[in-house]
Amino acid sequence: MNLFRKKKNKTVYIGLSGGVDSAVSAALLKDDGYNVVTCFIKTWAPDGYLCPTETDKFESMRVAAHLRIPWIEIDATDAYKKNVAEYMLNEYKNGRTPNPDVFCNTTVKFGTFYDIAIQKGADYVATGHYAKTSPDLSATLPLLRGGIKGKVLRKAIDPSKDQTYFLWNVAYQKLQKTLFPIGNLPKTRVRKLAKKYKLPNAERPDSQGVCFLGPIDMKSFIKDMLHTEIGNVLDINGDTIGTHDGSILYTIGERHGFSVNNNAGIPYFVVDKNIENNTITVSNNPKEKKFEKDIYIQSENWLPKRPDENQIIDAVFRYHGETYKIKLGRDNKINFQNESTTPAEGQSVVFYSGEQCLGGGIVSYKKL
Protein backbone atom coordinates (compact mmCIF):
# COMPACT_ATOMS: atom_id res chain seq x y z
CA MET A 1 0.00 0.00 0.00
CA ASN A 2 1.45 3.36 -0.97
CA LEU A 3 1.63 6.31 1.41
CA PHE A 4 -1.12 8.27 -0.36
CA ARG A 5 -3.57 5.38 -0.10
CA LYS A 6 -2.66 4.94 3.55
CA LYS A 7 -3.43 8.60 4.27
CA LYS A 8 -6.62 8.44 2.21
CA ASN A 9 -8.00 5.97 4.72
CA LYS A 10 -7.27 8.34 7.62
CA THR A 11 -9.75 10.97 8.76
CA VAL A 12 -8.61 14.35 10.06
CA TYR A 13 -10.88 16.82 11.83
CA ILE A 14 -9.45 20.32 11.58
CA GLY A 15 -10.51 23.43 13.45
CA LEU A 16 -11.44 25.97 10.78
CA SER A 17 -11.58 29.42 12.37
CA GLY A 18 -12.21 31.47 9.25
CA GLY A 19 -8.62 32.67 9.20
CA VAL A 20 -5.96 32.07 6.58
CA ASP A 21 -3.75 29.72 8.62
CA SER A 22 -6.40 27.09 9.31
CA ALA A 23 -7.75 27.42 5.75
CA VAL A 24 -4.36 26.69 4.20
CA SER A 25 -3.90 23.85 6.69
CA ALA A 26 -7.16 22.27 5.52
CA ALA A 27 -6.12 22.61 1.87
CA LEU A 28 -2.74 21.00 2.54
CA LEU A 29 -4.33 18.08 4.37
CA LYS A 30 -6.71 17.47 1.48
CA ASP A 31 -3.83 17.59 -1.00
CA ASP A 32 -1.94 15.16 1.19
CA GLY A 33 -4.62 12.53 0.77
CA TYR A 34 -6.46 12.74 4.07
CA ASN A 35 -10.22 12.52 4.48
CA VAL A 36 -10.74 16.03 5.90
CA VAL A 37 -13.66 17.30 7.98
CA THR A 38 -13.60 21.01 8.81
CA CYS A 39 -15.01 22.15 12.15
CA PHE A 40 -16.00 25.64 13.23
CA ILE A 41 -15.70 25.92 17.01
CA LYS A 42 -18.47 28.08 18.46
CA THR A 43 -17.29 29.98 21.54
CA TRP A 44 -18.93 32.28 24.08
CA ALA A 45 -19.27 36.04 23.77
CA PRO A 46 -20.57 38.49 26.41
CA ASP A 47 -23.85 40.28 25.82
CA GLY A 48 -23.54 43.76 24.38
CA TYR A 49 -20.16 43.25 22.72
CA LEU A 50 -19.52 43.28 19.00
CA CYS A 51 -18.17 39.78 18.45
CA PRO A 52 -16.67 38.53 15.15
CA THR A 53 -18.08 35.01 15.61
CA GLU A 54 -20.69 35.20 12.86
CA THR A 55 -18.19 36.66 10.39
CA ASP A 56 -15.66 33.96 11.29
CA LYS A 57 -18.31 31.27 10.87
CA PHE A 58 -19.31 32.58 7.45
CA GLU A 59 -15.67 32.68 6.31
CA SER A 60 -15.05 29.11 7.50
CA MET A 61 -18.12 27.90 5.59
CA ARG A 62 -16.91 29.67 2.44
CA VAL A 63 -13.50 27.99 2.73
CA ALA A 64 -15.01 24.52 3.25
CA ALA A 65 -17.33 24.99 0.27
CA HIS A 66 -14.46 26.20 -1.91
CA LEU A 67 -12.34 23.18 -0.98
CA ARG A 68 -15.33 20.85 -1.35
CA ILE A 69 -14.87 19.26 2.04
CA PRO A 70 -17.43 18.65 4.82
CA TRP A 71 -18.11 21.38 7.41
CA ILE A 72 -19.64 21.01 10.86
CA GLU A 73 -20.08 23.28 13.86
CA ILE A 74 -18.94 22.24 17.33
CA ASP A 75 -20.48 24.05 20.29
CA ALA A 76 -17.85 24.89 22.91
CA THR A 77 -19.64 27.87 24.47
CA ASP A 78 -19.90 26.38 27.97
CA ALA A 79 -16.26 25.28 28.06
CA TYR A 80 -15.10 28.65 26.75
CA LYS A 81 -17.17 30.71 29.15
CA LYS A 82 -16.10 28.71 32.21
CA ASN A 83 -12.50 27.82 31.41
CA VAL A 84 -11.38 30.87 29.45
CA ALA A 85 -13.54 33.96 30.07
CA GLU A 86 -14.49 33.37 33.71
CA TYR A 87 -11.04 32.03 34.54
CA MET A 88 -9.44 35.10 32.98
CA LEU A 89 -11.64 37.54 34.88
CA ASN A 90 -11.12 35.72 38.18
CA GLU A 91 -7.34 35.80 37.71
CA TYR A 92 -7.36 39.53 37.00
CA LYS A 93 -9.67 40.13 39.97
CA ASN A 94 -7.08 38.47 42.21
CA GLY A 95 -4.19 40.48 40.80
CA ARG A 96 -2.74 37.85 38.49
CA THR A 97 -2.07 38.09 34.76
CA PRO A 98 -3.44 35.05 32.90
CA ASN A 99 -2.81 33.81 29.37
CA PRO A 100 -6.34 33.13 28.06
CA ASP A 101 -5.02 31.68 24.78
CA VAL A 102 -3.25 28.93 26.72
CA PHE A 103 -6.47 27.83 28.37
CA CYS A 104 -8.46 28.19 25.16
CA ASN A 105 -6.06 25.69 23.59
CA THR A 106 -6.16 23.37 26.59
CA THR A 107 -9.88 23.29 27.32
CA VAL A 108 -11.52 24.24 24.02
CA LYS A 109 -9.36 23.32 21.01
CA PHE A 110 -7.63 20.38 22.68
CA GLY A 111 -10.51 19.82 25.09
CA THR A 112 -14.05 20.00 23.72
CA PHE A 113 -13.09 20.04 20.03
CA TYR A 114 -10.45 17.32 20.26
CA ASP A 115 -12.64 15.02 22.35
CA ILE A 116 -15.68 15.37 20.08
CA ALA A 117 -13.54 14.81 16.98
CA ILE A 118 -12.11 11.57 18.36
CA GLN A 119 -15.60 10.44 19.44
CA LYS A 120 -16.82 11.02 15.88
CA GLY A 121 -14.09 8.77 14.51
CA ALA A 122 -11.20 11.09 13.72
CA ASP A 123 -7.81 9.42 13.41
CA TYR A 124 -6.12 12.79 13.83
CA VAL A 125 -6.99 16.31 14.91
CA ALA A 126 -5.38 19.30 13.20
CA THR A 127 -5.14 23.04 13.84
CA GLY A 128 -3.60 26.02 12.09
CA HIS A 129 -1.04 26.63 14.83
CA TYR A 130 2.55 27.42 13.95
CA ALA A 131 4.16 24.47 15.72
CA LYS A 132 5.62 21.06 14.90
CA THR A 133 5.66 17.57 16.33
CA SER A 134 8.28 14.97 15.53
CA PRO A 135 9.30 11.56 16.87
CA ASP A 136 11.46 11.76 19.95
CA LEU A 137 14.86 10.24 19.26
CA SER A 138 16.17 10.20 22.83
CA ALA A 139 16.41 7.01 24.81
CA THR A 140 15.02 8.58 27.98
CA LEU A 141 11.32 8.90 27.16
CA PRO A 142 8.86 6.03 27.63
CA LEU A 143 7.57 4.13 24.63
CA LEU A 144 3.93 4.37 23.69
CA ARG A 145 1.69 1.33 23.32
CA GLY A 146 3.18 -1.06 20.78
CA GLY A 147 6.75 0.09 21.44
CA ILE A 148 6.39 3.25 19.34
CA LYS A 149 8.37 6.37 20.10
CA GLY A 150 6.15 9.27 21.07
CA LYS A 151 6.09 12.65 19.32
CA VAL A 152 7.40 15.75 21.04
CA LEU A 153 6.44 19.38 20.51
CA ARG A 154 8.91 21.58 18.62
CA LYS A 155 9.06 25.20 17.54
CA ALA A 156 7.75 26.20 14.12
CA ILE A 157 10.23 26.95 11.37
CA ASP A 158 9.14 30.62 11.40
CA PRO A 159 10.33 32.05 14.75
CA SER A 160 8.24 35.19 14.33
CA LYS A 161 5.05 33.09 14.24
CA ASP A 162 5.94 30.15 16.52
CA GLN A 163 3.01 29.40 18.88
CA THR A 164 4.41 26.65 21.08
CA TYR A 165 4.29 29.14 23.97
CA PHE A 166 0.50 28.75 23.92
CA LEU A 167 0.58 24.94 23.61
CA TRP A 168 2.58 23.94 26.69
CA ASN A 169 -0.53 22.76 28.56
CA VAL A 170 -1.82 20.37 25.89
CA ALA A 171 -1.84 16.77 27.13
CA TYR A 172 1.10 14.76 25.80
CA GLN A 173 -1.16 11.89 24.71
CA LYS A 174 -3.28 14.28 22.64
CA LEU A 175 -0.21 15.57 20.81
CA GLN A 176 0.30 12.04 19.48
CA LYS A 177 -2.82 12.41 17.32
CA THR A 178 -2.33 16.07 16.43
CA LEU A 179 -1.18 17.50 13.09
CA PHE A 180 0.17 21.01 12.52
CA PRO A 181 0.22 21.29 8.69
CA ILE A 182 1.86 24.75 8.49
CA GLY A 183 4.51 24.26 11.18
CA ASN A 184 7.20 23.85 8.53
CA LEU A 185 6.17 26.93 6.57
CA PRO A 186 6.98 30.63 6.99
CA LYS A 187 4.00 32.97 7.11
CA THR A 188 4.93 34.45 3.72
CA ARG A 189 4.62 30.99 2.16
CA VAL A 190 1.25 30.42 3.83
CA ARG A 191 -0.07 33.64 2.28
CA LYS A 192 1.19 32.56 -1.15
CA LEU A 193 -0.47 29.17 -0.76
CA ALA A 194 -3.75 30.86 0.15
CA LYS A 195 -3.63 32.64 -3.21
CA LYS A 196 -2.54 29.47 -5.02
CA TYR A 197 -5.56 27.62 -3.64
CA LYS A 198 -7.71 30.67 -4.47
CA LEU A 199 -9.11 30.63 -0.97
CA PRO A 200 -11.94 33.15 -0.50
CA ASN A 201 -10.29 34.51 2.66
CA ALA A 202 -6.77 34.73 1.20
CA GLU A 203 -6.51 38.47 1.89
CA ARG A 204 -8.07 38.36 5.35
CA PRO A 205 -5.79 39.95 7.99
CA ASP A 206 -4.56 37.95 10.98
CA SER A 207 -6.72 38.09 14.10
CA GLN A 208 -5.38 39.82 17.19
CA GLY A 209 -6.16 39.51 20.89
CA VAL A 210 -8.70 37.37 22.73
CA CYS A 211 -11.16 35.90 20.25
CA PHE A 212 -14.44 36.88 21.93
CA LEU A 213 -13.47 40.55 22.30
CA GLY A 214 -13.11 41.39 18.63
CA PRO A 215 -12.06 45.05 18.36
CA ILE A 216 -12.60 45.65 22.10
CA ASP A 217 -9.49 46.48 24.12
CA MET A 218 -8.75 43.97 26.90
CA LYS A 219 -8.43 46.66 29.59
CA SER A 220 -11.73 48.22 28.56
CA PHE A 221 -13.41 44.83 28.90
CA ILE A 222 -11.92 44.19 32.35
CA LYS A 223 -12.85 47.68 33.56
CA ASP A 224 -16.40 47.12 32.39
CA MET A 225 -16.78 43.64 33.88
CA LEU A 226 -14.92 44.17 37.18
CA HIS A 227 -15.70 47.86 37.79
CA THR A 228 -12.19 49.06 38.59
CA GLU A 229 -11.47 52.26 40.51
CA ILE A 230 -8.80 54.94 40.13
CA GLY A 231 -5.82 54.46 42.47
CA ASN A 232 -2.41 55.90 43.28
CA VAL A 233 0.88 55.35 41.48
CA LEU A 234 3.78 55.08 43.94
CA ASP A 235 7.52 55.43 43.49
CA ILE A 236 9.91 52.89 45.03
CA ASN A 237 9.95 54.91 48.28
CA GLY A 238 6.17 54.69 48.62
CA ASP A 239 5.42 58.31 47.69
CA THR A 240 2.42 59.08 45.48
CA ILE A 241 3.51 60.38 42.08
CA GLY A 242 0.48 59.78 39.87
CA THR A 243 -2.74 57.87 39.24
CA HIS A 244 -3.91 54.73 37.44
CA ASP A 245 -7.24 53.20 36.37
CA GLY A 246 -7.21 50.17 38.71
CA SER A 247 -4.34 48.02 39.95
CA ILE A 248 -5.75 44.78 38.51
CA LEU A 249 -5.35 46.19 35.00
CA TYR A 250 -1.56 46.27 35.10
CA THR A 251 1.08 43.61 34.82
CA ILE A 252 4.65 43.63 36.06
CA GLY A 253 6.92 45.29 33.50
CA GLU A 254 4.15 47.33 31.87
CA ARG A 255 4.90 50.95 31.01
CA HIS A 256 1.63 52.33 29.64
CA GLY A 257 -1.83 53.25 30.86
CA PHE A 258 -0.97 55.21 34.02
CA SER A 259 0.07 58.81 34.62
CA VAL A 260 3.15 60.07 36.47
CA ASN A 261 3.45 63.71 37.51
CA ASN A 262 6.27 65.72 35.95
CA ASN A 263 8.02 62.70 34.44
CA ALA A 264 9.69 64.79 31.70
CA GLY A 265 9.27 61.96 29.20
CA ILE A 266 11.12 59.42 31.37
CA PRO A 267 9.64 55.92 30.92
CA TYR A 268 8.32 54.22 34.07
CA PHE A 269 7.64 50.51 34.50
CA VAL A 270 5.33 48.68 36.90
CA VAL A 271 7.54 46.81 39.39
CA ASP A 272 4.94 45.95 42.04
CA LYS A 273 1.24 46.23 42.77
CA ASN A 274 -1.00 45.96 45.81
CA ILE A 275 -4.52 44.85 44.96
CA GLU A 276 -5.88 45.39 48.48
CA ASN A 277 -4.73 49.02 48.56
CA ASN A 278 -5.31 49.53 44.82
CA THR A 279 -1.80 50.88 44.21
CA ILE A 280 0.92 50.19 41.69
CA THR A 281 4.62 50.93 42.20
CA VAL A 282 6.69 52.13 39.27
CA SER A 283 10.36 52.72 38.57
CA ASN A 284 12.44 53.85 35.61
CA ASN A 285 14.37 50.60 36.13
CA PRO A 286 12.17 47.68 34.94
CA LYS A 287 14.31 45.21 36.93
CA GLU A 288 14.31 47.02 40.27
CA LYS A 289 16.16 44.71 42.69
CA LYS A 290 14.09 45.87 45.66
CA PHE A 291 11.02 44.17 44.23
CA GLU A 292 12.55 40.93 42.98
CA LYS A 293 10.69 37.84 44.16
CA ASP A 294 11.31 34.11 44.27
CA ILE A 295 9.59 32.46 41.32
CA TYR A 296 7.89 29.07 41.51
CA ILE A 297 5.68 27.21 39.08
CA GLN A 298 2.35 25.53 39.69
CA SER A 299 -0.12 23.57 37.55
CA GLU A 300 2.79 22.32 35.47
CA ASN A 301 2.44 20.06 32.42
CA TRP A 302 5.30 18.07 30.88
CA LEU A 303 5.70 16.86 27.31
CA PRO A 304 6.18 14.29 28.61
CA LYS A 305 9.00 14.34 31.17
CA ARG A 306 9.99 16.86 33.83
CA PRO A 307 13.57 18.06 33.25
CA ASP A 308 16.24 16.94 35.68
CA GLU A 309 16.94 19.48 38.43
CA ASN A 310 20.58 19.74 37.29
CA GLN A 311 19.64 20.37 33.66
CA ILE A 312 20.02 23.92 32.36
CA ILE A 313 17.02 24.77 30.20
CA ASP A 314 15.47 27.84 28.60
CA ALA A 315 12.51 29.63 30.18
CA VAL A 316 10.22 32.11 28.42
CA PHE A 317 7.73 34.13 30.49
CA ARG A 318 5.77 35.88 27.76
CA TYR A 319 5.01 35.32 24.09
CA HIS A 320 8.10 36.31 22.08
CA GLY A 321 9.72 37.43 25.32
CA GLU A 322 13.32 37.11 26.45
CA THR A 323 14.83 33.68 27.03
CA TYR A 324 16.38 32.97 30.43
CA LYS A 325 18.72 30.13 31.39
CA ILE A 326 17.36 28.36 34.45
CA LYS A 327 17.38 25.20 36.51
CA LEU A 328 14.11 23.93 37.95
CA GLY A 329 14.47 22.95 41.58
CA ARG A 330 12.83 19.98 43.21
CA ASP A 331 10.47 22.41 44.97
CA ASN A 332 9.50 23.90 41.58
CA LYS A 333 11.54 27.02 42.24
CA ILE A 334 13.05 28.64 39.16
CA ASN A 335 16.76 29.14 39.74
CA PHE A 336 18.12 31.69 37.27
CA GLN A 337 21.60 30.89 36.00
CA ASN A 338 22.60 34.42 34.97
CA GLU A 339 20.21 37.29 34.35
CA SER A 340 16.93 37.11 36.29
CA THR A 341 13.48 38.65 36.01
CA THR A 342 10.28 38.95 38.03
CA PRO A 343 7.35 38.01 35.81
CA ALA A 344 3.74 38.60 36.78
CA GLU A 345 1.92 35.96 38.81
CA GLY A 346 -0.49 33.98 36.66
CA GLN A 347 1.59 34.23 33.50
CA SER A 348 2.70 31.10 31.71
CA VAL A 349 6.33 30.11 31.86
CA VAL A 350 7.30 27.76 29.05
CA PHE A 351 10.45 25.63 29.03
CA TYR A 352 12.59 24.66 26.07
CA SER A 353 15.65 22.63 25.25
CA GLY A 354 16.78 23.94 21.92
CA GLU A 355 13.80 23.71 19.56
CA GLN A 356 11.88 21.27 21.76
CA CYS A 357 9.12 22.53 24.05
CA LEU A 358 9.43 20.61 27.31
CA GLY A 359 6.22 21.88 28.90
CA GLY A 360 5.46 24.69 31.29
CA GLY A 361 3.52 25.99 34.26
CA ILE A 362 1.94 29.02 35.89
CA VAL A 363 4.10 31.62 37.65
CA SER A 364 3.60 31.87 41.42
CA TYR A 365 5.41 33.86 44.10
CA LYS A 366 4.57 31.21 46.69
CA LYS A 367 6.12 27.82 47.33
CA LEU A 368 3.42 25.17 47.20
Buried (B, 14 or more C-beta within 10 A) or exposed (E): EEEEEEBBEBBBBBBBBBBBBBBBBBBBBBEBBBBBBBBBBBBBBBEEEEBBBEEBBBBBBBBBEBBEBEBBEBBBBEBBBEBBBEBBBEBBBEBBBBBBBBBBBBBBBBBBBBBBBBEEEBBBBBBBBBBBBEEBEEEEBEEBEEEEBBBBBBBBBBEEBBBBBBBBBBBBEBBBBBBBBBBEBBBEBBBBBBEEBEBBBBEBEEBEBBBBBBEBEBBEBBBEBBEBEEBBBBBBEEEEBBBBBBBBBBBBBBEEEBEBEEEEEEEBBBBBBBBEEBBBBBBBEBBBEEBEBEBBBEEBBBBBBBBEEEEEBBBBBBBEBEEBEBBBEEEBBBBBEEEBBBBBBBBBBBBBEEBBBBBBBBBBEEEE
